[in-house]
Amino acid sequence: MELSYWEKSEWISDTDFTIIGSGITGLNCALALREKYPESGILILEKGILPEGASTKNAGFACFGSISELLDDLNHSSEDEMVTLVEKRWKGLQMLRENVGDDTMEYHQYGGQELFTKDDRHGLYEKCLDNISRINKLLYPVFNREVFSVRDNIFGFGQVREKYIYTPLEGQINTGKMIQALLKKCAVKDIRILQGIEVKEFEDTGSGVFVKTSRFGLRTQKLFVATNGFSSKLIREDVVPARAQVLITKPVHHLRIKGIFHLDEGYYYFRNVGNRILFGGGRNLDIPGETTVEFGETPLIQDRLEYLLKTVILPGVPYETEQRWSGIMGMGKQKIPIVKKLSDNVCCGVRLGGIGISIGTWTGRELAALAD
């Protein structure tokens, strides 16, 4: 693509910091850089028309991990590492709330619940019940209160235990309004965003970074990779794509369900969006097939979502599915984000572990701090 003098001089010249990805991490990185370097030239490159990946396609869960997820984390990490991760998620969520505002992104702290099926063959329910006191004790320094307790199945869910494990500390947001608010903040602070521009490769030349895109080449002093699930196309780190399939119903008459809900160790999740149900998950049915950067839905997972929606979430309640979509998350062997320098002038902030709403702001700010 041949650029005019005006395009080159006003959009891509004099660029101090270039960020790849305009999701939660990338936008917060840009805002943190602007705060620290008020006179710098900051450019964000986004390959999609909208921020692709998970930032505009997620379920809007403001959460830090259900009790079964945290217990599973302890199979792969120490107690201190698990608590540190929860603390970063919690602090990141508070940063996001302060930065965007609860009213702006329609944040509601209705609480989070974990449901357990009656045909629990692995004793997960009993294991979680037995460990509530332990997890509460570990997390007390983070929240200064007990996090998890047991509640009755008050919403009439089917085929699940009569009690579930509840925390009042989790909430939900309007994902679209959150991203729009961050984009507006960037515009006000003279942060340039170019959409429909895919970065193909880059080279740290020592004095800066040369970036080759699908449309043009540019030079920048520092480059920040914030592409999460798509990162394997550009860098070699412990992060792989993980597709998440989602559906949402049409408005359900007299819907009583309110809050966010986890099922089957977090592989399934649902919430109310007003009087609709948003339901996603099922990646565990086909891990190899869902380890992809391609958007799309599959009959295997969509049929399972419909079955659980009909039998567990809305048993005996008429509903219609209105829309389906997918998003691409970034996962790895560990869940703590990778925030590091890759070379003198290139840094990355990736692997948000499926909880980008909570930890994305923290990751973006930590990424920006590597500019020194």
C-alpha positions, -999 to 999 in steps of 0.1 A, spaced: 0 0 0 15 34 -10 9 60 16 6 97 8 28 123 24 -1 133 47 -9 97 57 27 89 65 34 121 84 3 122 105 -4 86 112 28 65 113 57 89 116 74 100 148 61 69 166 77 62 199 55 33 211 36 9 189 12 -16 204 -1 -46 185 -37 -53 196 -65 -30 207 -81 -52 233 -82 -47 270 -44 -52 275 -34 -31 245 -57 -1 253 -46 0 289 -10 -3 279 -14 28 257 -32 48 284 -5 39 309 22 50 284 4 83 277 3 90 315 40 84 319 51 99 285 27 128 278 45 140 247 52 107 230 38 93 198 16 63 205 2 40 178 -21 10 182 -23 -15 153 -55 -37 152 -60 -63 125 -98 -64 129 -125 -39 122 -133 -42 159 -108 -55 185 -105 -92 176 -98 -120 200 -118 -121 232 -120 -85 244 -152 -77 225 -165 -113 223 -163 -125 260 -191 -132 283 -186 -101 305 -176 -120 336 -158 -98 363 -145 -128 381 -113 -142 397 -119 -179 396 -144 -204 410 -135 -226 439 -130 -257 417 -107 -237 393 -86 -225 422 -83 -260 436 -72 -272 402 -46 -244 401 -32 -258 432 -24 -290 413 0 -271 391 12 -242 413 20 -234 450 -5 -218 474 14 -186 472 13 -186 434 -24 -192 433 -31 -164 458 -8 -140 439 -28 -147 407 -61 -141 424 -48 -109 439 -36 -96 405 -71 -105 390 -88 -87 418 -66 -56 417 -69 -55 379 -107 -55 382 -106 -26 406 -82 -8 382 -107 -13 354 -137 -1 375 -118 30 385 -106 37 349 -139 31 331 -165 36 359 -192 11 370 -221 30 354 -203 34 321 -197 -3 316 -229 -14 335 -210 -32 363 -233 -51 386 -219 -72 415 -247 -98 417 -223 -124 429 -209 -156 414 -221 -192 418 -206 -226 410 -231 -253 402 -224 -291 405 -242 -317 385 -259 -346 402 -239 -371 382 -206 -358 395 -185 -390 392 -153 -375 404 -165 -362 437 -158 -326 427 -187 -312 448 -175 -329 480 -139 -319 473 -150 -282 470 -171 -284 501 -142 -299 521 -119 -271 509 -140 -240 514 -123 -232 548 -89 -238 533 -94 -215 503 -111 -188 524 -81 -188 547 -57 -185 518 -76 -157 502 -84 -137 534 -53 -115 531 -65 -104 496 -102 -97 504 -102 -93 542 -133 -114 544 -144 -149 537 -149 -154 499 -169 -186 495 -200 -200 512 -228 -225 505 -262 -214 492 -294 -231 482 -304 -236 445 -328 -207 445 -330 -203 407 -346 -237 400 -317 -251 380 -322 -287 369 -300 -318 372 -277 -300 397 -270 -304 435 -295 -286 457 -267 -263 470 -240 -244 452 -209 -225 463 -214 -188 462 -192 -156 464 -207 -121 467 -176 -106 452 -180 -114 415 -199 -93 390 -207 -87 354 -202 -60 328 -213 -48 294 -182 -58 273 -190 -36 244 -195 -5 265 -162 -12 284 -142 -13 251 -159 17 237 -151 37 269 -114 27 266 -113 36 229 -128 70 237 -102 76 264 -75 68 239 -89 92 213 -91 120 238 -54 114 248 -42 115 212 -35 78 209 -37 68 172 -55 36 164 -53 20 129 -78 -8 123 -76 -35 96 -38 -36 99 -23 -70 106 13 -72 117 32 -98 98 66 -96 113 90 -73 131 127 -69 137 145 -52 166 173 -33 148 190 -21 181 181 15 176 143 7 173 120 -18 157 109 -22 121 74 -35 118 60 -50 86 22 -50 83 -3 -61 58 -4 -26 43 29 -8 50 61 -8 70 69 15 99 96 22 124 90 26 161 112 30 191 94 4 212 70 -24 203 45 -40 226 28 -73 216 -7 -75 232 -24 -100 209 -30 -128 236 -45 -158 218 -30 -147 184 5 -143 199 19 -175 185 18 -160 150 44 -134 162 63 -147 192 74 -180 208 61 -181 243 39 -205 264 6 -192 250 -18 -211 226 -51 -200 212 -83 -214 228 -116 -208 211 -147 -202 232 -181 -207 217 -210 -186 230 -248 -182 224 -274 -158 237 -312 -162 239 -339 -139 230 -356 -122 260 -370 -149 284 -404 -141 299 -401 -135 337 -364 -145 339 -354 -147 376 -318 -157 371 -293 -130 381 -256 -132 385 -227 -152 369 -225 -190 371 -198 -215 366 -203 -252 358 -180 -282 353 -148 -266 366 -154 -234 347 -156 -251 313 -192 -239 311 -204 -204 322 -236 -185 319 -252 -152 331 -282 -130 326 -279 -101 302 -310 -83 313 -337 -109 307 -316 -130 283 -292 -159 291 -257 -158 277 -242 -192 278 -207 -204 267 -181 -231 270 -177 -267 261 -141 -264 249 -133 -295 269 -153 -316 245 -127 -310 218 -95 -294 231 -75 -301 199 -103 -287 177 -107 -256 198 -70 -249 199 -73 -226 169 -72 -190 158 -102 -195 135 -135 -181 146 -166 -203 142 -191 -227 159 -193 -265 158 -223 -288 161 -206 -308 188 -203 -279 212 -234 -259 202 -256 -290 206 -242 -295 241 -248 -259 250 -284 -262 238 -289 -294 258 -276 -279 290 -295 -247 285 -327 -267 281 -322 -292 309 -300 -274 335 -304 -236 331 -340 -232 319 -357 -265 326 -394 -262 315 -389 -226 304 -396 -217 268 -367 -199 251 -352 -192 217 -316 -188 208 -310 -156 190 -273 -155 182 -240 -175 184 -204 -164 181 -169 -173 193 -138 -156 207 -102 -165 209 -85 -166 243 -49 -171 252 -40 -201 274 -8 -219 285 7 -243 310 5 -216 336 -23 -191 341 -3 -160 352 2 -136 323 35 -134 305 47 -99 308 84 -96 297 109 -81 274 116 -102 244 145 -80 233 158 -45 241 129 -28 223 102 -55 221 79 -65 250 49 -87 253 18 -90 276 -1 -121 268 -17 -153 282 -46 -139 301 -60 -173 309 -96 -167 300 -100 -140 327 -90 -109 307 -117 -86 320 -102 -89 355 -65 -91 347 -62 -73 314 -59 -38 330 -31 -50 353 -13 -67 324 -15 -36 302 -1 -14 329 27 -39 337 35 -41 300 38 -3 297 62 -3 327 87 -23 306 92 8 284 119 21 307 
